[in-house]
Amino acid sequence: MHERIEIRVIDDIVCVAPSGDLDLVTAPSLRAALEEAAALGPARIVLTLRDVTFLDSTALGVIVHGLRIATDRGRVLTLTAPTPSVRRVLTATGLDDLLEEGA
């Protein structure tokens, strides 16, 4: 477990669930959590954004890094349950392509 970020393996999925602001201060913890998730083994990583209240450009860069790490290891990274404000940021940057259907 990282500061404000929970990592759980459920069946064949690694769930990464941060909470609060994802910004310059918390980005290193998110990066470490996504790298740990990619190393765990399950082919699918889900980054749950339900409890994220703010997402800045540093955190967006970390999500892109997580996508690259996952892809390099043959994993799939998807995003789910963004709050409306986080969804707007994802849409503006094109990262909404990573959102699960119906998310």
ChimeraX attribute file (.defattr): number of C-alpha atoms within 10 A of each C-alpha:
attribute: neighborCount
match mode: 1-to-1
recipient: residues
	/A:1	12
	/A:2	13
	/A:3	12
	/A:4	14
	/A:5	17
	/A:6	15
	/A:7	18
	/A:8	12
	/A:9	15
	/A:10	9
	/A:11	7
	/A:12	11
	/A:13	17
	/A:14	23
	/A:15	21
	/A:16	22
	/A:17	21
	/A:18	24
	/A:19	17
	/A:20	15
	/A:21	17
	/A:22	24
	/A:23	17
	/A:24	12
	/A:25	11
	/A:26	19
	/A:27	21
	/A:28	17
	/A:29	18
	/A:30	26
	/A:31	18
	/A:32	15
	/A:33	23
	/A:34	28
	/A:35	16
	/A:36	16
	/A:37	28
	/A:38	25
	/A:39	14
	/A:40	13
	/A:41	16
	/A:42	17
	/A:43	18
	/A:44	19
	/A:45	25
	/A:46	21
	/A:47	26
	/A:48	20
	/A:49	22
	/A:50	17
	/A:51	14
	/A:52	18
	/A:53	16
	/A:54	16
	/A:55	20
	/A:56	14
	/A:57	14
	/A:58	15
	/A:59	21
	/A:60	18
	/A:61	13
	/A:62	20
	/A:63	22
	/A:64	14
	/A:65	15
	/A:66	25
	/A:67	21
	/A:68	15
	/A:69	19
	/A:70	21
	/A:71	14
	/A:72	11
	/A:73	13
	/A:74	14
	/A:75	19
	/A:76	20
	/A:77	26
	/A:78	20
	/A:79	23
	/A:80	19
	/A:81	17
	/A:82	21
	/A:83	15
	/A:84	11
	/A:85	12
	/A:86	19
	/A:87	19
	/A:88	13
	/A:89	18
	/A:90	19
	/A:91	12
	/A:92	10
	/A:93	12
	/A:94	10
	/A:95	16
	/A:96	19
	/A:97	12
	/A:98	18
	/A:99	20
	/A:100	13
	/A:101	9
	/A:102	6
	/A:103	13
